[in-house]
Amino acid sequence: MISIRELRPEDDLAAVLALCKDFFSEYERHHREFFDTEDLSDSDLSGRFLKSMESDSSATIIALMDDVIVGYASIAVWEQLSFYKIKKVGAISGLMIAETHRRKGIAARLLAEAKVY
């Protein structure tokens, strides 16, 4: 059974980092102009995820199967200026599902959860 929730300090950050590295590797194959990850370190990545756990404007949502992290989505949400009719906007900066768990609706569930932020 798949469960979806926010990343917590006690979660397996190494599993999220591994998925994040897979994300960059796969994405770069199709969009070489987008990232420069040659000097990207684990501390760069882990710092981003740790900050998301402390932030009111960003989050990392994880998908778990039998308590194992099999996917994540990184999101950011911010308030618009008062003259905008749409008061909140957001972005998904990363979405990754472990290759062995794809095509099971996990990404759709992560996206649905991201929309409630």
Backbone hydrogen bonds, N-H to C=O, Kabsch-Sander energy under -0.5 kcal/mol:
donor,donor_aa,acceptor,acceptor_aa,energy
3,S,64,L,-2.4
5,R,62,I,-2.1
7,L,60,T,-3.0
11,D,8,R,-1.9
13,L,11,D,-1.5
15,A,12,D,-0.8
16,V,12,D,-1.3
17,L,13,L,-2.7
18,A,14,A,-2.2
19,L,15,A,-1.9
20,C,16,V,-2.5
21,K,17,L,-2.5
22,D,18,A,-2.0
23,F,19,L,-2.5
24,F,20,C,-2.4
25,S,21,K,-2.4
26,E,22,D,-2.8
27,Y,23,F,-3.0
28,E,24,F,-2.7
29,R,25,S,-1.0
30,H,26,E,-0.7
30,H,27,Y,-1.3
31,H,27,Y,-2.1
34,F,31,H,-1.7
35,F,31,H,-0.7
40,L,37,T,-1.3
45,L,41,S,-1.8
46,S,42,D,-3.4
47,G,43,S,-2.1
48,R,44,D,-1.3
49,F,45,L,-1.8
50,L,46,S,-2.8
51,K,47,G,-2.3
52,S,48,R,-1.6
53,M,49,F,-1.1
53,M,50,L,-0.5
54,E,50,L,-0.7
54,E,51,K,-0.9
55,S,51,K,-0.9
59,A,75,I,-2.3
61,I,59,A,-0.5
61,I,73,A,-3.0
62,I,5,R,-3.7
63,A,71,G,-2.6
64,L,3,S,-3.0
65,M,68,V,-2.6
66,D,1,M,-1.0
68,V,65,M,-1.4
70,V,63,A,-3.0
71,G,63,A,-1.1
72,Y,96,M,-2.3
73,A,61,I,-2.3
74,S,94,G,-2.6
75,I,59,A,-3.0
75,I,73,A,-0.5
76,A,91,A,-2.1
77,V,57,S,-3.2
78,W,89,V,-2.6
80,Q,87,K,-3.5
84,Y,81,L,-2.0
87,K,85,K,-0.8
89,V,78,W,-2.4
91,A,76,A,-2.4
93,S,74,S,-2.0
93,S,91,A,-0.6
94,G,74,S,-1.0
96,M,72,Y,-2.4
98,A,70,V,-3.3
101,H,98,A,-2.5
102,R,99,E,-1.1
109,R,105,G,-1.7
110,L,106,I,-2.4
111,L,107,A,-2.7
112,A,108,A,-2.3
113,E,109,R,-2.1
114,A,110,L,-2.3
115,K,111,L,-1.5
116,V,112,A,-0.5
116,V,113,E,-1.1
117,Y,114,A,-1.4
